[in-house]
Amino acid sequence: MKIECKIKRAGGSLVTLGGKEYHFEPDADGRHVAEVDDADHAARLLDISAYRQVDGDADAPVASEGYQGDSEGEEREETDLDHLDDEGLARVYEEVLGKKPHHNAKRETLIRQIEERAAEQ
């Protein structure tokens, strides 16, 4: 399945999941895409708002459906960001925001900033 990274960087973006590297690079339409053959990897990426299925690709996995309260007690949709360990979350943060997270930043803050940046794209 083709997945697009909404964050566009010169040279594309590299993402490693389960030891497999995906290179999101510009296609003929200027979208930064990668072919993701592993269904679990595709589902994980599609649960992150910085990624979306390329139009016309009908084999999309379904995003997770949980809810989890955030630091202010409001409910929000649970994503795979919530299931990443601290190291994995830091890698996604660095990939999306282009810098390492502050060493004292809370998980909720990192997730919110990743989602906000992806929504801007």
PDB file as gemmi writes it, atoms N, CA and C in Angstrom:
CRYST1    1.000    1.000    1.000  90.00  90.00  90.00 P 1                      
ATOM      1  N   MET A   1       0.839  -1.168   0.000  1.00  0.00           N  
ATOM      2  CA  MET A   1       0.000   0.000   0.000  1.00  0.00           C  
ATOM      3  C   MET A   1       0.888   1.236   0.000  1.00  0.00           C  
ATOM      4  N   LYS A   2       0.488   2.251  -0.745  1.00  0.00           N  
ATOM      5  CA  LYS A   2       1.234   3.505  -0.755  1.00  0.00           C  
ATOM      6  C   LYS A   2       0.699   4.408   0.338  1.00  0.00           C  
ATOM      7  N   ILE A   3       1.636   4.949   1.109  1.00  0.00           N  
ATOM      8  CA  ILE A   3       1.301   5.874   2.184  1.00  0.00           C  
ATOM      9  C   ILE A   3       2.075   7.150   1.956  1.00  0.00           C  
ATOM     10  N   GLU A   4       1.428   8.267   2.212  1.00  0.00           N  
ATOM     11  CA  GLU A   4       2.046   9.582   2.057  1.00  0.00           C  
ATOM     12  C   GLU A   4       2.398  10.159   3.416  1.00  0.00           C  
ATOM     13  N   CYS A   5       3.574  10.755   3.503  1.00  0.00           N  
ATOM     14  CA  CYS A   5       3.979  11.534   4.677  1.00  0.00           C  
ATOM     15  C   CYS A   5       3.649  12.991   4.364  1.00  0.00           C  
ATOM     16  N   LYS A   6       2.816  13.613   5.193  1.00  0.00           N  
ATOM     17  CA  LYS A   6       2.403  14.995   4.934  1.00  0.00           C  
ATOM     18  C   LYS A   6       3.497  16.003   5.256  1.00  0.00           C  
ATOM     19  N   ILE A   7       4.520  15.566   5.987  1.00  0.00           N  
ATOM     20  CA  ILE A   7       5.665  16.429   6.280  1.00  0.00           C  
ATOM     21  C   ILE A   7       6.653  16.260   5.135  1.00  0.00           C  
ATOM     22  N   LYS A   8       6.953  17.345   4.450  1.00  0.00           N  
ATOM     23  CA  LYS A   8       7.846  17.270   3.284  1.00  0.00           C  
ATOM     24  C   LYS A   8       9.198  17.882   3.640  1.00  0.00           C  
ATOM     25  N   ARG A   9      10.244  17.059   3.437  1.00  0.00           N  
ATOM     26  CA  ARG A   9      11.610  17.504   3.693  1.00  0.00           C  
ATOM     27  C   ARG A   9      12.439  17.279   2.440  1.00  0.00           C  
ATOM     28  N   ALA A  10      13.434  18.103   2.251  1.00  0.00           N  
ATOM     29  CA  ALA A  10      14.341  17.896   1.125  1.00  0.00           C  
ATOM     30  C   ALA A  10      14.947  16.507   1.257  1.00  0.00           C  
ATOM     31  N   GLY A  11      14.899  15.737   0.210  1.00  0.00           N  
ATOM     32  CA  GLY A  11      15.432  14.380   0.244  1.00  0.00           C  
ATOM     33  C   GLY A  11      14.477  13.348   0.818  1.00  0.00           C  
ATOM     34  N   GLY A  12      13.296  13.788   1.265  1.00  0.00           N  
ATOM     35  CA  GLY A  12      12.314  12.860   1.807  1.00  0.00           C  
ATOM     36  C   GLY A  12      12.541  12.581   3.284  1.00  0.00           C  
ATOM     37  N   SER A  13      11.836  11.582   3.803  1.00  0.00           N  
ATOM     38  CA  SER A  13      11.911  11.214   5.211  1.00  0.00           C  
ATOM     39  C   SER A  13      12.140   9.717   5.330  1.00  0.00           C  
ATOM     40  N   LEU A  14      12.957   9.320   6.281  1.00  0.00           N  
ATOM     41  CA  LEU A  14      13.189   7.903   6.560  1.00  0.00           C  
ATOM     42  C   LEU A  14      12.500   7.534   7.864  1.00  0.00           C  
ATOM     43  N   VAL A  15      11.763   6.429   7.834  1.00  0.00           N  
ATOM     44  CA  VAL A  15      11.071   5.930   9.018  1.00  0.00           C  
ATOM     45  C   VAL A  15      11.420   4.459   9.155  1.00  0.00           C  
ATOM     46  N   THR A  16      11.793   4.038  10.367  1.00  0.00           N  
ATOM     47  CA  THR A  16      12.109   2.639  10.619  1.00  0.00           C  
ATOM     48  C   THR A  16      11.067   2.059  11.556  1.00  0.00           C  
ATOM     49  N   LEU A  17      10.425   0.975  11.133  1.00  0.00           N  
ATOM     50  CA  LEU A  17       9.449   0.250  11.950  1.00  0.00           C  
ATOM     51  C   LEU A  17       9.825  -1.218  11.946  1.00  0.00           C  
ATOM     52  N   GLY A  18       9.954  -1.799  13.116  1.00  0.00           N  
ATOM     53  CA  GLY A  18      10.265  -3.217  13.208  1.00  0.00           C  
ATOM     54  C   GLY A  18      11.505  -3.617  12.434  1.00  0.00           C  
ATOM     55  N   GLY A  19      12.490  -2.744  12.393  1.00  0.00           N  
ATOM     56  CA  GLY A  19      13.731  -3.035  11.694  1.00  0.00           C  
ATOM     57  C   GLY A  19      13.677  -2.802  10.196  1.00  0.00           C  
ATOM     58  N   LYS A  20      12.523  -2.429   9.664  1.00  0.00           N  
ATOM     59  CA  LYS A  20      12.397  -2.161   8.229  1.00  0.00           C  
ATOM     60  C   LYS A  20      12.351  -0.655   8.002  1.00  0.00           C  
ATOM     61  N   GLU A  21      13.124  -0.198   7.041  1.00  0.00           N  
ATOM     62  CA  GLU A  21      13.207   1.232   6.749  1.00  0.00           C  
ATOM     63  C   GLU A  21      12.309   1.593   5.568  1.00  0.00           C  
ATOM     64  N   TYR A  22      11.547   2.657   5.740  1.00  0.00           N  
ATOM     65  CA  TYR A  22      10.689   3.178   4.671  1.00  0.00           C  
ATOM     66  C   TYR A  22      11.176   4.582   4.314  1.00  0.00           C  
ATOM     67  N   HIS A  23      11.373   4.804   3.016  1.00  0.00           N  
ATOM     68  CA  HIS A  23      11.828   6.115   2.551  1.00  0.00           C  
ATOM     69  C   HIS A  23      10.652   6.804   1.870  1.00  0.00           C  
ATOM     70  N   PHE A  24      10.148   7.846   2.507  1.00  0.00           N  
ATOM     71  CA  PHE A  24       9.066   8.642   1.939  1.00  0.00           C  
ATOM     72  C   PHE A  24       9.715   9.713   1.073  1.00  0.00           C  
ATOM     73  N   GLU A  25       9.603   9.522  -0.238  1.00  0.00           N  
ATOM     74  CA  GLU A  25      10.253  10.432  -1.169  1.00  0.00           C  
ATOM     75  C   GLU A  25       9.253  10.935  -2.195  1.00  0.00           C  
ATOM     76  N   PRO A  26       9.555  12.076  -2.822  1.00  0.00           N  
ATOM     77  CA  PRO A  26       8.603  12.678  -3.753  1.00  0.00           C  
ATOM     78  C   PRO A  26       8.283  11.769  -4.934  1.00  0.00           C  
ATOM     79  N   ASP A  27       6.983  11.731  -5.271  1.00  0.00           N  
ATOM     80  CA  ASP A  27       6.560  11.021  -6.482  1.00  0.00           C  
ATOM     81  C   ASP A  27       6.330  12.050  -7.585  1.00  0.00           C  
ATOM     82  N   ALA A  28       5.768  11.638  -8.693  1.00  0.00           N  
ATOM     83  CA  ALA A  28       5.548  12.532  -9.830  1.00  0.00           C  
ATOM     84  C   ALA A  28       4.601  13.680  -9.496  1.00  0.00           C  
ATOM     85  N   ASP A  29       3.735  13.472  -8.488  1.00  0.00           N  
ATOM     86  CA  ASP A  29       2.779  14.510  -8.086  1.00  0.00           C  
ATOM     87  C   ASP A  29       3.304  15.369  -6.939  1.00  0.00           C  
ATOM     88  N   GLY A  30       4.538  15.128  -6.497  1.00  0.00           N  
ATOM     89  CA  GLY A  30       5.126  15.905  -5.418  1.00  0.00           C  
ATOM     90  C   GLY A  30       4.777  15.405  -4.028  1.00  0.00           C  
ATOM     91  N   ARG A  31       4.004  14.321  -3.943  1.00  0.00           N  
ATOM     92  CA  ARG A  31       3.677  13.748  -2.640  1.00  0.00           C  
ATOM     93  C   ARG A  31       4.860  12.919  -2.163  1.00  0.00           C  
ATOM     94  N   HIS A  32       5.139  12.934  -0.877  1.00  0.00           N  
ATOM     95  CA  HIS A  32       6.213  12.119  -0.317  1.00  0.00           C  
ATOM     96  C   HIS A  32       5.607  10.780   0.098  1.00  0.00           C  
ATOM     97  N   VAL A  33       5.876   9.737  -0.705  1.00  0.00           N  
ATOM     98  CA  VAL A  33       5.222   8.443  -0.521  1.00  0.00           C  
ATOM     99  C   VAL A  33       6.235   7.319  -0.367  1.00  0.00           C  
ATOM    100  N   ALA A  34       5.747   6.234   0.228  1.00  0.00           N  
ATOM    101  CA  ALA A  34       6.523   4.999   0.333  1.00  0.00           C  
ATOM    102  C   ALA A  34       5.552   3.839   0.202  1.00  0.00           C  
ATOM    103  N   GLU A  35       6.030   2.742  -0.343  1.00  0.00           N  
ATOM    104  CA  GLU A  35       5.252   1.504  -0.421  1.00  0.00           C  
ATOM    105  C   GLU A  35       5.464   0.767   0.898  1.00  0.00           C  
ATOM    106  N   VAL A  36       4.368   0.504   1.597  1.00  0.00           N  
ATOM    107  CA  VAL A  36       4.425  -0.178   2.888  1.00  0.00           C  
ATOM    108  C   VAL A  36       3.659  -1.488   2.738  1.00  0.00           C  
ATOM    109  N   ASP A  37       4.400  -2.593   2.657  1.00  0.00           N  
ATOM    110  CA  ASP A  37       3.788  -3.900   2.426  1.00  0.00           C  
ATOM    111  C   ASP A  37       3.338  -4.585   3.707  1.00  0.00           C  
ATOM    112  N   ASP A  38       3.913  -4.241   4.835  1.00  0.00           N  
ATOM    113  CA  ASP A  38       3.552  -4.861   6.108  1.00  0.00           C  
ATOM    114  C   ASP A  38       2.287  -4.186   6.648  1.00  0.00           C  
ATOM    115  N   ALA A  39       1.211  -4.958   6.820  1.00  0.00           N  
ATOM    116  CA  ALA A  39      -0.075  -4.405   7.257  1.00  0.00           C  
ATOM    117  C   ALA A  39       0.012  -3.757   8.634  1.00  0.00           C  
ATOM    118  N   ASP A  40       0.789  -4.344   9.550  1.00  0.00           N  
ATOM    119  CA  ASP A  40       0.941  -3.748  10.885  1.00  0.00           C  
ATOM    120  C   ASP A  40       1.664  -2.416  10.808  1.00  0.00           C  
ATOM    121  N   HIS A  41       2.690  -2.331   9.966  1.00  0.00           N  
ATOM    122  CA  HIS A  41       3.410  -1.070   9.805  1.00  0.00           C  
ATOM    123  C   HIS A  41       2.499  -0.017   9.179  1.00  0.00           C  
ATOM    124  N   ALA A  42       1.725  -0.420   8.176  1.00  0.00           N  
ATOM    125  CA  ALA A  42       0.801   0.517   7.532  1.00  0.00           C  
ATOM    126  C   ALA A  42      -0.222   1.027   8.544  1.00  0.00           C  
ATOM    127  N   ALA A  43      -0.785   0.129   9.348  1.00  0.00           N  
ATOM    128  CA  ALA A  43      -1.767   0.546  10.352  1.00  0.00           C  
ATOM    129  C   ALA A  43      -1.155   1.504  11.359  1.00  0.00           C  
ATOM    130  N   ARG A  44       0.077   1.216  11.772  1.00  0.00           N  
ATOM    131  CA  ARG A  44       0.754   2.095  12.734  1.00  0.00           C  
ATOM    132  C   ARG A  44       0.947   3.486  12.138  1.00  0.00           C  
ATOM    133  N   LEU A  45       1.433   3.554  10.901  1.00  0.00           N  
ATOM    134  CA  LEU A  45       1.643   4.861  10.269  1.00  0.00           C  
ATOM    135  C   LEU A  45       0.329   5.614  10.085  1.00  0.00           C  
ATOM    136  N   LEU A  46      -0.707   4.913   9.664  1.00  0.00           N  
ATOM    137  CA  LEU A  46      -1.988   5.578   9.411  1.00  0.00           C  
ATOM    138  C   LEU A  46      -2.673   6.053  10.683  1.00  0.00           C  
ATOM    139  N   ASP A  47      -2.262   5.533  11.835  1.00  0.00           N  
ATOM    140  CA  ASP A  47      -2.783   6.026  13.103  1.00  0.00           C  
ATOM    141  C   ASP A  47      -2.114   7.328  13.518  1.00  0.00           C  
ATOM    142  N   ILE A  48      -1.041   7.706  12.846  1.00  0.00           N  
ATOM    143  CA  ILE A  48      -0.336   8.951  13.121  1.00  0.00           C  
ATOM    144  C   ILE A  48      -0.820   9.984  12.103  1.00  0.00           C  
ATOM    145  N   SER A  49      -1.243  11.132  12.590  1.00  0.00           N  
ATOM    146  CA  SER A  49      -1.869  12.114  11.710  1.00  0.00           C  
ATOM    147  C   SER A  49      -0.927  12.680  10.644  1.00  0.00           C  
ATOM    148  N   ALA A  50       0.366  12.437  10.747  1.00  0.00           N  
ATOM    149  CA  ALA A  50       1.306  12.924   9.732  1.00  0.00           C  
ATOM    150  C   ALA A  50       1.303  12.050   8.476  1.00  0.00           C  
ATOM    151  N   TYR A  51       0.587  10.936   8.522  1.00  0.00           N  
ATOM    152  CA  TYR A  51       0.565  10.000   7.396  1.00  0.00           C  
ATOM    153  C   TYR A  51      -0.863   9.754   6.942  1.00  0.00           C  
ATOM    154  N   ARG A  52      -1.001   9.481   5.640  1.00  0.00           N  
ATOM    155  CA  ARG A  52      -2.316   9.132   5.098  1.00  0.00           C  
ATOM    156  C   ARG A  52      -2.148   8.203   3.914  1.00  0.00           C  
ATOM    157  N   GLN A  53      -3.206   7.484   3.653  1.00  0.00           N  
ATOM    158  CA  GLN A  53      -3.223   6.571   2.522  1.00  0.00           C  
ATOM    159  C   GLN A  53      -3.270   7.393   1.234  1.00  0.00           C  
ATOM    160  N   VAL A  54      -2.529   6.946   0.229  1.00  0.00           N  
ATOM    161  CA  VAL A  54      -2.552   7.613  -1.068  1.00  0.00           C  
ATOM    162  C   VAL A  54      -3.904   7.339  -1.714  1.00  0.00           C  
ATOM    163  N   ASP A  55      -4.529   8.371  -2.258  1.00  0.00           N  
ATOM    164  CA  ASP A  55      -5.833   8.223  -2.909  1.00  0.00           C  
ATOM    165  C   ASP A  55      -5.818   7.094  -3.916  1.00  0.00           C  
ATOM    166  N   GLY A  56      -6.907   6.336  -3.939  1.00  0.00           N  
ATOM    167  CA  GLY A  56      -7.038   5.258  -4.905  1.00  0.00           C  
ATOM    168  C   GLY A  56      -6.494   3.931  -4.424  1.00  0.00           C  
ATOM    169  N   ASP A  57      -5.867   3.885  -3.257  1.00  0.00           N  
ATOM    170  CA  ASP A  57      -5.349   2.631  -2.721  1.00  0.00           C  
ATOM    171  C   ASP A  57      -6.393   2.066  -1.773  1.00  0.00           C  
ATOM    172  N   ALA A  58      -7.086   1.034  -2.189  1.00  0.00           N  
ATOM    173  CA  ALA A  58      -8.244   0.518  -1.454  1.00  0.00           C  
ATOM    174  C   ALA A  58      -7.890  -0.456  -0.351  1.00  0.00           C  
ATOM    175  N   ASP A  59      -6.626  -0.775  -0.138  1.00  0.00           N  
ATOM    176  CA  ASP A  59      -6.249  -1.781   0.852  1.00  0.00           C  
ATOM    177  C   ASP A  59      -5.822  -1.183   2.186  1.00  0.00           C  
ATOM    178  N   ALA A  60      -6.459  -0.101   2.607  1.00  0.00           N  
ATOM    179  CA  ALA A  60      -6.034   0.548   3.847  1.00  0.00           C  
ATOM    180  C   ALA A  60      -6.475  -0.222   5.072  1.00  0.00           C  
ATOM    181  N   PRO A  61      -5.588  -0.381   6.045  1.00  0.00           N  
ATOM    182  CA  PRO A  61      -6.004  -0.980   7.307  1.00  0.00           C  
ATOM    183  C   PRO A  61      -6.842   0.016   8.103  1.00  0.00           C  
ATOM    184  N   VAL A  62      -7.614  -0.472   9.020  1.00  0.00           N  
ATOM    185  CA  VAL A  62      -8.469   0.387   9.827  1.00  0.00           C  
ATOM    186  C   VAL A  62      -7.658   0.926  10.994  1.00  0.00           C  
ATOM    187  N   ALA A  63      -7.811   2.209  11.275  1.00  0.00           N  
ATOM    188  CA  ALA A  63      -7.110   2.830  12.396  1.00  0.00           C  
ATOM    189  C   ALA A  63      -7.673   2.303  13.710  1.00  0.00           C  
ATOM    190  N   SER A  64      -6.875   2.393  14.766  1.00  0.00           N  
ATOM    191  CA  SER A  64      -7.335   1.910  16.064  1.00  0.00           C  
ATOM    192  C   SER A  64      -8.485   2.766  16.563  1.00  0.00           C  
ATOM    193  N   GLU A  65      -9.290   2.183  17.448  1.00  0.00           N  
ATOM    194  CA  GLU A  65     -10.486   2.871  17.899  1.00  0.00           C  
ATOM    195  C   GLU A  65     -10.543   3.062  19.396  1.00  0.00           C  
ATOM    196  N   GLY A  66      -9.565   3.316  20.122  1.00  0.00           N  
ATOM    197  CA  GLY A  66      -9.689   3.475  21.562  1.00  0.00           C  
ATOM    198  C   GLY A  66      -9.827   4.918  21.954  1.00  0.00           C  
ATOM    199  N   TYR A  67     -10.084   5.161  23.214  1.00  0.00           N  
ATOM    200  CA  TYR A  67     -10.093   6.509  23.752  1.00  0.00           C  
ATOM    201  C   TYR A  67      -9.278   6.525  25.020  1.00  0.00           C  
ATOM    202  N   GLN A  68      -8.641   7.636  25.262  1.00  0.00           N  
ATOM    203  CA  GLN A  68      -7.807   7.764  26.447  1.00  0.00           C  
ATOM    204  C   GLN A  68      -7.882   9.209  26.880  1.00  0.00           C  
ATOM    205  N   GLY A  69      -8.011   9.465  28.177  1.00  0.00           N  
ATOM    206  CA  GLY A  69      -8.052  10.840  28.657  1.00  0.00           C  
ATOM    207  C   GLY A  69      -6.690  11.490  28.523  1.00  0.00           C  
ATOM    208  N   ASP A  70      -6.656  12.767  28.202  1.00  0.00           N  
ATOM    209  CA  ASP A  70      -5.373  13.452  28.140  1.00  0.00           C  
ATOM    210  C   ASP A  70      -5.083  14.107  29.494  1.00  0.00           C  
ATOM    211  N   SER A  71      -4.046  14.899  29.563  1.00  0.00           N  
ATOM    212  CA  SER A  71      -3.627  15.470  30.833  1.00  0.00           C  
ATOM    213  C   SER A  71      -4.661  16.423  31.423  1.00  0.00           C  
ATOM    214  N   GLU A  72      -5.600  16.924  30.619  1.00  0.00           N  
ATOM    215  CA  GLU A  72      -6.620  17.829  31.118  1.00  0.00           C  
ATOM    216  C   GLU A  72      -7.935  17.110  31.377  1.00  0.00           C  
ATOM    217  N   GLY A  73      -7.946  15.794  31.273  1.00  0.00           N  
ATOM    218  CA  GLY A  73      -9.153  15.038  31.548  1.00  0.00           C  
ATOM    219  C   GLY A  73     -10.098  14.915  30.369  1.00  0.00           C  
ATOM    220  N   GLU A  74      -9.785  15.522  29.238  1.00  0.00           N  
ATOM    221  CA  GLU A  74     -10.637  15.408  28.064  1.00  0.00           C  
ATOM    222  C   GLU A  74     -10.342  14.098  27.357  1.00  0.00           C  
ATOM    223  N   GLU A  75     -11.356  13.566  26.686  1.00  0.00           N  
ATOM    224  CA  GLU A  75     -11.134  12.344  25.934  1.00  0.00           C  
ATOM    225  C   GLU A  75     -10.627  12.696  24.547  1.00  0.00           C  
ATOM    226  N   ARG A  76      -9.741  11.859  24.034  1.00  0.00           N  
ATOM    227  CA  ARG A  76      -9.228  12.030  22.686  1.00  0.00           C  
ATOM    228  C   ARG A  76      -9.058  10.654  22.083  1.00  0.00           C  
ATOM    229  N   GLU A  77      -9.009  10.604  20.762  1.00  0.00           N  
ATOM    230  CA  GLU A  77      -8.834   9.326  20.096  1.00  0.00           C  
ATOM    231  C   GLU A  77      -7.433   8.797  20.354  1.00  0.00           C  
ATOM    232  N   GLU A  78      -7.341   7.540  20.710  1.00  0.00           N  
ATOM    233  CA  GLU A  78      -6.054   6.907  20.952  1.00  0.00           C  
ATOM    234  C   GLU A  78      -5.403   6.576  19.616  1.00  0.00           C  
ATOM    235  N   THR A  79      -4.109   6.790  19.515  1.00  0.00           N  
ATOM    236  CA  THR A  79      -3.371   6.463  18.300  1.00  0.00           C  
ATOM    237  C   THR A  79      -2.190   5.571  18.651  1.00  0.00           C  
ATOM    238  N   ASP A  80      -1.485   5.116  17.650  1.00  0.00           N  
ATOM    239  CA  ASP A  80      -0.306   4.297  17.905  1.00  0.00           C  
ATOM    240  C   ASP A  80       0.796   5.100  18.597  1.00  0.00           C  
ATOM    241  N   LEU A  81       0.732   6.416  18.541  1.00  0.00           N  
ATOM    242  CA  LEU A  81       1.711   7.205  19.289  1.00  0.00           C  
ATOM    243  C   LEU A  81       1.640   6.850  20.770  1.00  0.00           C  
ATOM    244  N   ASP A  82       0.436   6.567  21.260  1.00  0.00           N  
ATOM    245  CA  ASP A  82       0.266   6.211  22.662  1.00  0.00           C  
ATOM    246  C   ASP A  82       0.933   4.882  22.997  1.00  0.00           C  
ATOM    247  N   HIS A  83       1.090   4.023  22.000  1.00  0.00           N  
ATOM    248  CA  HIS A  83       1.637   2.691  22.227  1.00  0.00           C  
ATOM    249  C   HIS A  83       3.145   2.607  21.999  1.00  0.00           C  
ATOM    250  N   LEU A  84       3.742   3.674  21.482  1.00  0.00           N  
ATOM    251  CA  LEU A  84       5.193   3.677  21.286  1.00  0.00           C  
ATOM    252  C   LEU A  84       5.893   3.785  22.630  1.00  0.00           C  
ATOM    253  N   ASP A  85       7.050   3.150  22.733  1.00  0.00           N  
ATOM    254  CA  ASP A  85       7.847   3.366  23.935  1.00  0.00           C  
ATOM    255  C   ASP A  85       8.458   4.768  23.844  1.00  0.00           C  
ATOM    256  N   ASP A  86       9.110   5.208  24.909  1.00  0.00           N  
ATOM    257  CA  ASP A  86       9.645   6.576  24.941  1.00  0.00           C  
ATOM    258  C   ASP A  86      10.642   6.828  23.816  1.00  0.00           C  
ATOM    259  N   GLU A  87      11.476   5.844  23.531  1.00  0.00           N  
ATOM    260  CA  GLU A  87      12.472   5.993  22.465  1.00  0.00           C  
ATOM    261  C   GLU A  87      11.791   6.116  21.095  1.00  0.00           C  
ATOM    262  N   GLY A  88      10.788   5.300  20.856  1.00  0.00           N  
ATOM    263  CA  GLY A  88      10.058   5.358  19.587  1.00  0.00           C  
ATOM    264  C   GLY A  88       9.328   6.676  19.424  1.00  0.00           C  
ATOM    265  N   LEU A  89       8.715   7.160  20.501  1.00  0.00           N  
ATOM    266  CA  LEU A  89       8.019   8.443  20.451  1.00  0.00           C  
ATOM    267  C   LEU A  89       9.006   9.572  20.166  1.00  0.00           C  
ATOM    268  N   ALA A  90      10.181   9.515  20.767  1.00  0.00           N  
ATOM    269  CA  ALA A  90      11.205  10.537  20.516  1.00  0.00           C  
ATOM    270  C   ALA A  90      11.646  10.515  19.056  1.00  0.00           C  
ATOM    271  N   ARG A  91      11.753   9.314  18.452  1.00  0.00           N  
ATOM    272  CA  ARG A  91      12.149   9.220  17.036  1.00  0.00           C  
ATOM    273  C   ARG A  91      11.080   9.837  16.137  1.00  0.00           C  
ATOM    274  N   VAL A  92       9.805   9.555  16.424  1.00  0.00           N  
ATOM    275  CA  VAL A  92       8.724  10.127  15.620  1.00  0.00           C  
ATOM    276  C   VAL A  92       8.712  11.642  15.782  1.00  0.00           C  
ATOM    277  N   TYR A  93       8.885  12.128  17.010  1.00  0.00           N  
ATOM    278  CA  TYR A  93       8.935  13.561  17.271  1.00  0.00           C  
ATOM    279  C   TYR A  93      10.026  14.220  16.443  1.00  0.00           C  
ATOM    280  N   GLU A  94      11.216  13.626  16.469  1.00  0.00           N  
ATOM    281  CA  GLU A  94      12.341  14.186  15.724  1.00  0.00           C  
ATOM    282  C   GLU A  94      12.072  14.171  14.216  1.00  0.00           C  
ATOM    283  N   GLU A  95      11.441  13.103  13.738  1.00  0.00           N  
ATOM    284  CA  GLU A  95      11.128  12.994  12.310  1.00  0.00           C  
ATOM    285  C   GLU A  95      10.114  14.069  11.887  1.00  0.00           C  
ATOM    286  N   VAL A  96       9.098  14.273  12.704  1.00  0.00           N  
ATOM    287  CA  VAL A  96       8.023  15.200  12.336  1.00  0.00           C  
ATOM    288  C   VAL A  96       8.414  16.656  12.589  1.00  0.00           C  
ATOM    289  N   LEU A  97       9.060  16.934  13.714  1.00  0.00           N  
ATOM    290  CA  LEU A  97       9.368  18.314  14.058  1.00  0.00           C  
ATOM    291  C   LEU A  97      10.784  18.744  13.688  1.00  0.00           C  
ATOM    292  N   GLY A  98      11.630  17.783  13.304  1.00  0.00           N  
ATOM    293  CA  GLY A  98      12.975  18.128  12.860  1.00  0.00           C  
ATOM    294  C   GLY A  98      13.943  18.478  13.976  1.00  0.00           C  
ATOM    295  N   LYS A  99      13.599  18.124  15.206  1.00  0.00           N  
ATOM    296  CA  LYS A  99      14.497  18.375  16.334  1.00  0.00           C  
ATOM    297  C   LYS A  99      14.206  17.341  17.416  1.00  0.00           C  
ATOM    298  N   LYS A 100      15.170  17.155  18.306  1.00  0.00           N  
ATOM    299  CA  LYS A 100      14.982  16.211  19.413  1.00  0.00           C  
ATOM    300  C   LYS A 100      14.062  16.843  20.447  1.00  0.00           C  
ATOM    301  N   PRO A 101      13.256  16.025  21.112  1.00  0.00           N  
ATOM    302  CA  PRO A 101      12.379  16.582  22.153  1.00  0.00           C  
ATOM    303  C   PRO A 101      13.181  16.992  23.382  1.00  0.00           C  
ATOM    304  N   HIS A 102      12.655  17.941  24.131  1.00  0.00           N  
ATOM    305  CA  HIS A 102      13.275  18.347  25.385  1.00  0.00           C  
ATOM    306  C   HIS A 102      13.291  17.146  26.317  1.00  0.00           C  
ATOM    307  N   HIS A 103      14.369  16.962  27.040  1.00  0.00           N  
ATOM    308  CA  HIS A 103      14.524  15.772  27.882  1.00  0.00           C  
ATOM    309  C   HIS A 103      13.496  15.676  29.011  1.00  0.00           C  
ATOM    310  N   ASN A 104      12.875  16.773  29.394  1.00  0.00           N  
ATOM    311  CA  ASN A 104      11.861  16.746  30.457  1.00  0.00           C  
ATOM    312  C   ASN A 104      10.429  16.802  29.920  1.00  0.00           C  
ATOM    313  N   ALA A 105      10.255  16.773  28.609  1.00  0.00           N  
ATOM    314  CA  ALA A 105       8.912  16.877  28.033  1.00  0.00           C  
ATOM    315  C   ALA A 105       8.084  15.641  28.380  1.00  0.00           C  
ATOM    316  N   LYS A 106       6.820  15.853  28.692  1.00  0.00           N  
ATOM    317  CA  LYS A 106       5.905  14.750  28.994  1.00  0.00           C  
ATOM    318  C   LYS A 106       5.450  14.099  27.690  1.00  0.00           C  
ATOM    319  N   ARG A 107       5.094  12.833  27.785  1.00  0.00           N  
ATOM    320  CA  ARG A 107       4.602  12.093  26.616  1.00  0.00           C  
ATOM    321  C   ARG A 107       3.410  12.818  25.975  1.00  0.00           C  
ATOM    322  N   GLU A 108       2.485  13.282  26.801  1.00  0.00           N  
ATOM    323  CA  GLU A 108       1.288  13.951  26.286  1.00  0.00           C  
ATOM    324  C   GLU A 108       1.659  15.193  25.469  1.00  0.00           C  
ATOM    325  N   THR A 109       2.690  15.902  25.922  1.00  0.00           N  
ATOM    326  CA  THR A 109       3.140  17.097  25.210  1.00  0.00           C  
ATOM    327  C   THR A 109       3.746  16.729  23.862  1.00  0.00           C  
ATOM    328  N   LEU A 110       4.578  15.690  23.836  1.00  0.00           N  
ATOM    329  CA  LEU A 110       5.192  15.256  22.579  1.00  0.00           C  
ATOM    330  C   LEU A 110       4.129  14.818  21.585  1.00  0.00           C  
ATOM    331  N   ILE A 111       3.171  14.023  22.045  1.00  0.00           N  
ATOM    332  CA  ILE A 111       2.106  13.542  21.162  1.00  0.00           C  
ATOM    333  C   ILE A 111       1.300  14.711  20.616  1.00  0.00           C  
ATOM    334  N   ARG A 112       0.932  15.652  21.486  1.00  0.00           N  
ATOM    335  CA  ARG A 112       0.154  16.820  21.043  1.00  0.00           C  
ATOM    336  C   ARG A 112       0.926  17.621  19.998  1.00  0.00           C  
ATOM    337  N   GLN A 113       2.225  17.838  20.222  1.00  0.00           N  
ATOM    338  CA  GLN A 113       3.025  18.620  19.276  1.00  0.00           C  
ATOM    339  C   GLN A 113       3.170  17.895  17.941  1.00  0.00           C  
ATOM    340  N   ILE A 114       3.331  16.580  17.964  1.00  0.00           N  
ATOM    341  CA  ILE A 114       3.410  15.811  16.715  1.00  0.00           C  
ATOM    342  C   ILE A 114       2.107  15.958  15.942  1.00  0.00           C  
ATOM    343  N   GLU A 115       0.988  15.776  16.636  1.00  0.00           N  
ATOM    344  CA  GLU A 115      -0.317  15.850  15.975  1.00  0.00           C  
ATOM    345  C   GLU A 115      -0.612  17.260  15.455  1.00  0.00           C  
ATOM    346  N   GLU A 116      -0.237  18.279  16.214  1.00  0.00           N  
ATOM    347  CA  GLU A 116      -0.451  19.659  15.767  1.00  0.00           C  
ATOM    348  C   GLU A 116       0.365  19.970  14.524  1.00  0.00           C  
ATOM    349  N   ARG A 117       1.633  19.552  14.501  1.00  0.00           N  
ATOM    350  CA  ARG A 117       2.482  19.806  13.335  1.00  0.00           C  
ATOM    351  C   ARG A 117       1.940  19.095  12.100  1.00  0.00           C  
ATOM    352  N   ALA A 118       1.512  17.859  12.284  1.00  0.00           N  
ATOM    353  CA  ALA A 118       0.975  17.095  11.162  1.00  0.00           C  
ATOM    354  C   ALA A 118      -0.312  17.725  10.627  1.00  0.00           C  
ATOM    355  N   ALA A 119      -1.120  18.279  11.518  1.00  0.00           N  
ATOM    356  CA  ALA A 119      -2.364  18.922  11.098  1.00  0.00           C  
ATOM    357  C   ALA A 119      -2.101  20.189  10.293  1.00  0.00           C  
ATOM    358  N   GLU A 120      -0.958  20.824  10.538  1.00  0.00           N  
ATOM    359  CA  GLU A 120      -0.587  22.040   9.796  1.00  0.00           C  
ATOM    360  C   GLU A 120      -0.238  21.733   8.344  1.00  0.00           C  
ATOM    361  N   GLN A 121       0.180  20.512   8.074  1.00  0.00           N  
ATOM    362  CA  GLN A 121       0.649  20.142   6.736  1.00  0.00           C  
ATOM    363  C   GLN A 121      -0.489  19.898   5.794  1.00  0.00           C  
TER     364      GLN A 121                                                      
END                                                                             
